[in-house]
């Protein structure tokens, strides 16, 4: 636990030092939502209908930039190899990085919600529930995304290769997150949010456990 907290502190410190990059990624996500609204047109009902899908599409596109650069500092001067030589379990390094990425994506998703409300007229009184879905969805993107980011960190075209590996795997996360978000915005008379939230929880449990086990083999190869 001490090693995990130390690694987590290191990752949060790295994110704080590169906060200008995080602001740029957020601007990219907000710009994507703006462009999507232009594609739909000025009809308020149509904009509101597509708000959930465009929110998660914007967060997904932004997440690829965040995840692709998450191992940038470690890749420089072979710092990752140096970390693996320390008496620390590789799983601790993975979970620290994944938690830091999940926190960054959650903050970005929460910050994109006001943009969605303004552009798509998608105000909802159930903000805590929406933030909960953003947290679960961000964790679902972060678990496999961190593993693939480590796998592609040494590749020259990592920002192109990472989406090709990640997007097919996170389809269940996007499906469940979009459906749950849409139900929060438009209402849930049939009580379906719990089922979609449970799908997100199950995905997170499986991939956070499996990716932690596979991380050592990935970085050693």
Number of C-alpha atoms within 10 A of each C-alpha: 7 9 14 19 14 13 21 21 15 15 22 18 13 14 18 12 11 11 12 11 15 19 12 13 20 23 15 17 26 24 14 19 24 17 12 20 21 12 10 13 10 12 10 13 12 14 22 20 16 17 26 24 17 21 26 24 18 22 28 22 16 23 26 24 20 24 30 23 18 23 21 15 14 17 16 11 9 11 13 18 13 10 15 15 10 9 8 14 14 22 17 20 23 25 23 22 27 27 19 24 26 25 17 20 27 23 16 23 26 18 14 20 21 15 18 23 16 10 20 27 18 23 16 13 9 11 14 9 15 21 17 15 25 26 19 24 31 30 27 26 29 31 28 24 29 29 27 22 27 27 20 21 26 15 14 9 11 21 18 14 18 24 21 11 15 18 16 9 14 19 12 16 24 21 16 21 29 24 18 26 25 21 19 22 22 15 15 12 8 7 10 14 22 10 12 22 21 13 18 24 17 13 21 22 14 12 18 20 14 13 21 21 14 14 22 17 11 14 16 10 7
